[in-house]
Amino acid sequence: MKVLIDTSVWSQALRRPSAQSSSAAQEVLVSELKELIHDGRIAMLGPVRQELLSGVKTQKQFETLQQILSAFSDEPVRMEDYELAAKNFNQCRQGGVQGSNTDFLICAVSMSRGWPIYSLDRDFEQFQKHLALQLYRA
């Protein structure tokens, strides 16, 4: 089964650890992501790719990150996914929970494919209270 990887996981895993900042949690995350990659279970969405590439400081960093991410093709997003994302947005908003369009698109693709979401963003735990989401736990 594929696993949708959220921007937060990629960002943490791709962060260059210094001697001071490397933590056991980051090592577990990187190890888990490597295992998912090795098993061919990574699912990438175009909006996640865009978020990762946005705000990179230098052209060299952009090109390096672009090359790393090129190993993963984007999961096609269908009209029904966008419609479900809007429905999820409305449902969560009625329950007092806000989120980004990208997050709700991730939720929709997850729900329509039956794939869990691997995220460090606690917003997905809030969405899960209103939506039939599976969250991936390392």
VEXBATI-439795 format. One record per residue (C-alpha): residue number from 1; residue in three letters; x negated, y, z negated. Coordinates in nm, 4 decimals. Example, Ala and Ser with C-alpha at 12.3 -4.5 7.8 and 13.67 -1.06 7.14 Angstrom:
BEGIN
<rec 1 ala <-1.2300 -0.4500 -0.7800>>
<rec 2 ser <-1.3670 -0.1060 -0.7140>>
This chain:
BEGIN
<rec 1 met <0.0000 0.0000 0.0000>>
<rec 2 lys <-0.1235 0.3475 0.0893>>
<rec 3 val <-0.1727 0.6205 -0.1708>>
<rec 4 leu <-0.1075 0.9885 -0.0941>>
<rec 5 ile <-0.4020 1.1873 -0.2232>>
<rec 6 asp <-0.3165 1.5364 -0.3480>>
<rec 7 thr <-0.5431 1.8381 -0.3059>>
<rec 8 ser <-0.6277 1.8369 -0.6779>>
<rec 9 val <-0.7879 1.4911 -0.6579>>
<rec 10 trp <-0.9882 1.5719 -0.3442>>
<rec 11 ser <-1.1054 1.9017 -0.4959>>
<rec 12 gln <-1.2237 1.7380 -0.8153>>
<rec 13 ala <-1.3895 1.4466 -0.6346>>
<rec 14 leu <-1.5695 1.6678 -0.3827>>
<rec 15 arg <-1.6928 1.9126 -0.6440>>
<rec 16 arg <-2.0691 1.8959 -0.6786>>
<rec 17 pro <-2.1381 1.7797 -1.0307>>
<rec 18 ser <-2.4130 1.9586 -1.2190>>
<rec 19 ala <-2.5862 1.7977 -1.5129>>
<rec 20 gln <-2.3572 1.9919 -1.7479>>
<rec 21 ser <-2.0268 1.9514 -1.5619>>
<rec 22 ser <-2.0309 1.5809 -1.4781>>
<rec 23 ser <-1.7775 1.4130 -1.7014>>
<rec 24 ala <-1.6578 1.0597 -1.7574>>
<rec 25 ala <-1.3165 1.1631 -1.6198>>
<rec 26 gln <-1.4712 1.2913 -1.2968>>
<rec 27 glu <-1.6770 0.9733 -1.2618>>
<rec 28 val <-1.3623 0.7595 -1.2996>>
<rec 29 leu <-1.1788 0.9730 -1.0446>>
<rec 30 val <-1.4628 0.9517 -0.7908>>
<rec 31 ser <-1.4954 0.5778 -0.8460>>
<rec 32 glu <-1.1203 0.5256 -0.7983>>
<rec 33 leu <-1.1148 0.7392 -0.4846>>
<rec 34 lys <-1.4117 0.5475 -0.3404>>
<rec 35 glu <-1.2299 0.2196 -0.4056>>
<rec 36 leu <-0.9149 0.3465 -0.2307>>
<rec 37 ile <-1.1262 0.4626 0.0642>>
<rec 38 his <-1.3092 0.1287 0.0799>>
<rec 39 asp <-0.9752 -0.0558 0.0781>>
<rec 40 gly <-0.8363 0.1695 0.3560>>
<rec 41 arg <-0.5511 0.2884 0.1340>>
<rec 42 ile <-0.5965 0.6666 0.1657>>
<rec 43 ala <-0.3096 0.8686 0.3126>>
<rec 44 met <-0.3854 1.2281 0.4148>>
<rec 45 leu <-0.1369 1.4987 0.5013>>
<rec 46 gly <-0.2222 1.7931 0.7260>>
<rec 47 pro <-0.1139 2.0516 0.4664>>
<rec 48 val <-0.3497 1.8941 0.2110>>
<rec 49 arg <-0.6340 1.9120 0.4652>>
<rec 50 gln <-0.5469 2.2790 0.5232>>
<rec 51 glu <-0.5477 2.3556 0.1481>>
<rec 52 leu <-0.8872 2.1900 0.1089>>
<rec 53 leu <-1.0421 2.3804 0.3987>>
<rec 54 ser <-0.8896 2.7140 0.2976>>
<rec 55 gly <-1.0956 2.9441 0.0834>>
<rec 56 val <-1.4293 2.7731 0.1471>>
<rec 57 lys <-1.6989 3.0360 0.0964>>
<rec 58 thr <-1.9344 2.9731 0.3883>>
<rec 59 gln <-1.9077 2.8416 0.7415>>
<rec 60 lys <-2.1618 2.5705 0.6551>>
<rec 61 gln <-1.9498 2.4509 0.3612>>
<rec 62 phe <-1.6410 2.4578 0.5847>>
<rec 63 glu <-1.8123 2.2460 0.8511>>
<rec 64 thr <-1.9459 1.9982 0.5948>>
<rec 65 leu <-1.6036 1.9551 0.4354>>
<rec 66 gln <-1.4385 1.9347 0.7775>>
<rec 67 gln <-1.6774 1.6543 0.8725>>
<rec 68 ile <-1.6115 1.4628 0.5498>>
<rec 69 leu <-1.2343 1.4895 0.5930>>
<rec 70 ser <-1.2486 1.3923 0.9606>>
<rec 71 ala <-1.2827 1.0300 0.8466>>
<rec 72 phe <-0.9139 1.0417 0.7482>>
<rec 73 ser <-0.6374 1.0890 1.0031>>
<rec 74 asp <-0.3245 1.2790 0.9096>>
<rec 75 glu <-0.0079 1.0837 0.8387>>
<rec 76 pro <0.2538 1.1980 1.0901>>
<rec 77 val <0.5228 1.4080 0.9244>>
<rec 78 arg <0.8716 1.3611 1.0664>>
<rec 79 met <1.1709 1.5927 1.0773>>
<rec 80 glu <1.3357 1.3794 0.8086>>
<rec 81 asp <1.0370 1.4383 0.5794>>
<rec 82 tyr <1.0796 1.8153 0.6053>>
<rec 83 glu <1.4527 1.7836 0.5402>>
<rec 84 leu <1.3912 1.5632 0.2359>>
<rec 85 ala <1.1267 1.8108 0.1130>>
<rec 86 ala <1.3862 2.0905 0.1268>>
<rec 87 lys <1.6428 1.8715 -0.0496>>
<rec 88 asn <1.3868 1.7869 -0.3204>>
<rec 89 phe <1.2992 2.1552 -0.3600>>
<rec 90 asn <1.6661 2.2418 -0.4122>>
<rec 91 gln <1.7245 1.9516 -0.6503>>
<rec 92 cys <1.4256 2.0396 -0.8669>>
<rec 93 arg <1.5094 2.4117 -0.8634>>
<rec 94 gln <1.8597 2.3283 -0.9893>>
<rec 95 gly <1.6878 2.1405 -1.2724>>
<rec 96 gly <1.4703 2.4423 -1.3537>>
<rec 97 val <1.1527 2.3067 -1.1925>>
<rec 98 gln <0.9599 2.5090 -0.9345>>
<rec 99 gly <0.6942 2.3905 -0.6908>>
<rec 100 ser <0.5230 2.4687 -0.3635>>
<rec 101 asn <0.6450 2.3665 -0.0213>>
<rec 102 thr <0.3323 2.1523 0.0180>>
<rec 103 asp <0.4029 1.9704 -0.3085>>
<rec 104 phe <0.7602 1.8966 -0.2052>>
<rec 105 leu <0.6418 1.7738 0.1349>>
<rec 106 ile <0.4013 1.5382 -0.0448>>
<rec 107 cys <0.6956 1.4178 -0.2576>>
<rec 108 ala <0.9121 1.3627 0.0513>>
<rec 109 val <0.6474 1.1621 0.2371>>
<rec 110 ser <0.5818 0.9605 -0.0785>>
<rec 111 met <0.9504 0.8830 -0.1221>>
<rec 112 ser <1.0171 0.7978 0.2429>>
<rec 113 arg <0.7128 0.5698 0.2728>>
<rec 114 gly <0.7257 0.4216 -0.0780>>
<rec 115 trp <0.3702 0.5374 -0.1476>>
<rec 116 pro <0.2534 0.6649 -0.4861>>
<rec 117 ile <0.0962 1.0097 -0.5234>>
<rec 118 tyr <-0.2492 1.0433 -0.6789>>
<rec 119 ser <-0.2649 1.3898 -0.8327>>
<rec 120 leu <-0.4175 1.5721 -1.1271>>
<rec 121 asp <-0.1448 1.8365 -1.0975>>
<rec 122 arg <0.1054 1.7957 -1.3820>>
<rec 123 asp <0.3766 1.9527 -1.1639>>
<rec 124 phe <0.4309 1.6082 -1.0125>>
<rec 125 glu <0.5234 1.4746 -1.3573>>
<rec 126 gln <0.7913 1.7462 -1.3729>>
<rec 127 phe <0.9151 1.6579 -1.0235>>
<rec 128 gln <0.9330 1.2937 -1.1293>>
<rec 129 lys <1.1997 1.3858 -1.3872>>
<rec 130 his <1.4299 1.4842 -1.0983>>
<rec 131 leu <1.3043 1.2722 -0.8073>>
<rec 132 ala <1.2392 0.9021 -0.7513>>
<rec 133 leu <0.8609 0.9446 -0.7329>>
<rec 134 gln <0.5842 0.6977 -0.7972>>
<rec 135 leu <0.2663 0.8464 -0.9412>>
<rec 136 tyr <-0.0630 0.6622 -0.9005>>
<rec 137 arg <-0.2616 0.5984 -1.2176>>
<rec 138 ala <-0.6294 0.5140 -1.1991>>
